[in-house]
């Protein structure tokens, strides 16, 4: 008898540290009488290929792991053009992608959500560089300081992440960029530009905390803050207290085009859901109801955030634009 779900996972993620989480997840799924097939990744970006194939084979596709696995599974399901359901069992250090559709970082609860068999459509983002590299995403696309940190971290295999941040902080130079939106344009210096379908990246850092996955629009935060103050602002993101900020300019748009103002200057890199795509220019598009996800009926991640911080992360004052 064919299984209903394909569970895609990386057996050596975090140098094998996710093994216990995986074993616990499988026990939960078994206890809930969920029929599933286990599919292991074997190399970088293999989860994309596996998700495409599993979707074409008629499975509901679940990414079990961190945000890297989640994004690859999402991209694979969307590009399969099958309309297959996609879901997640969060067991990474960040879990921002599952959080965007209301899944809190609780393995047992995530398995129960699968068993409850509820699904609904969500907006997704699509990014494509002028070099032709593209990716669908659920959370945030960014360029500038944070994308450079992600790029260096990926090159070094995620080692000494905090050290990489400090190295970037002292070597990073703000540059002039051009951001073209549906009804606005920004042309000035910026440390980073975040294009939010979801609200957070980096393990719960809310840079686009007003973003909604059901309005067909990106929330865009353009940051122009001195380097020494940047780290302080990063810490505020975890409690959802960054916005409004006098040096963070907020916009909404369905399409966004980002370029360097000086084409002879070394360009910023861009990343989506932690996956580095390459240098600017890049074009983003928000896709209304672009993918159907297995998810809880309510936003359980937002409720968990409120329980911890006393407010929802999206509760903040009027937007600031330039």
C-alpha positions, 0 to 999 in steps of 0.5 A, a space after each residue: 500500500 502506497 504511503 500518503 506522505 514523503 518525509 525528506 530529511 538530511 541524515 547528517 545535518 548538524 553533523 548528525 545532531 538531528 538524529 535524535 530529533 528525527 527518531 522522535 519525529 518518526 515515533 510521533 508519526 507512527 503513534 499518530 498512524 500516519 502513513 509515510 515514506 522516508 527519503 534521505 538527501 545525499 548531496 547539496 540541493 538534493 532535497 529540491 530534486 527529491 521534492 520534485 520527484 515525490 510530488 510527481 509521484 503523488 505524495 504530500 511532501 514534508 521537509 523535516 529539518 532546518 530552514 535549508 531543507 524547508 526552502 529546498 523542499 518548498 522550491 522542489 514542490 512548487 517547480 514540480 507544477 503538480 499542486 502537491 501539498 507541502 509541509 514542515 517538521 521544524 528541527 533546525 536552529 532557526 525554523 523561520 520558514 515553518 513559522 511563516 505559516 504558523 507552525 511553532 518549533 515543536 516537533 510533536 505538535 508539527 506531527 499532530 498538525 500533519 495528522 489533523 490534515 488541514 491545509 490552506 494556500 499561502 503567498 510565496 515569493 519568487 526571486 531571480 537574479 540577472 544571471 538567471 539564478 532563481 528560487 521560490 521562498 516563503 520567508 525573507 529575501 535580503 541583500 546587503 550586510 546580512 546576505 554577506 554574512 550568509 554568504 561567508 557562513 555558507 563558504 565556511 560551512 557555518 563555522 564561527 557564525 558570530 565571528 563572521 558577523 564581527 568580521 563583516 561588521 568591520 569590513 562591510 561598507 554601505 553602498 548606494 542602491 536603487 530599489 524600484 517598487 510598484 508605487 515607490 522608488 528608493 535611491 540612497 545608501 543602505 546597509 541592507 534591504 529585506 523583502 518580506 513575505 514572512 516576517 523573520 529570518 536568522 532564527 526569529 529576527 523580525 526585520 519585516 515584522 508586519 509582513 503577512 502571507 495572505 495579502 499578496 504583497 511584500 513588506 520591504 524594510 530598507 535599513 540605513 544605520 551606522 555599523 556600530 548601531 547595527 548590532 544593537 538593532 539586530 538584538 531588538 528584532 528578536 522581541 519584535 521591537 525594531 519597528 518603527 525606527 527612524 532609519 528603517 524605511 518601510 514599503 509594500 509592493 508586489 514587485 521589487 527590483 534592486 540594483 546597485 546605483 554605481 554599476 562599477 562598484 562591487 555589488 551586494 549579494 542577495 539571499 532568500 530563506 538563507 540560500 545565497 543566489 548571487 550578486 545584484 541586480 535581482 527582481 522579486 515578485 510576490 505570488 498570491 496564494 502561490 502554494 498550499 501548505 499543511 498547517 495549523 488552523 491558527 497561527 500557533 507560532 504567533 501565539 507562542 511569541 505572544 506568550 513569551 514577549 507579551 505581544 504579537 510580533 506584528 504589533 507596532 506603530 505606523 510605518 516610516 517611509 522616505 
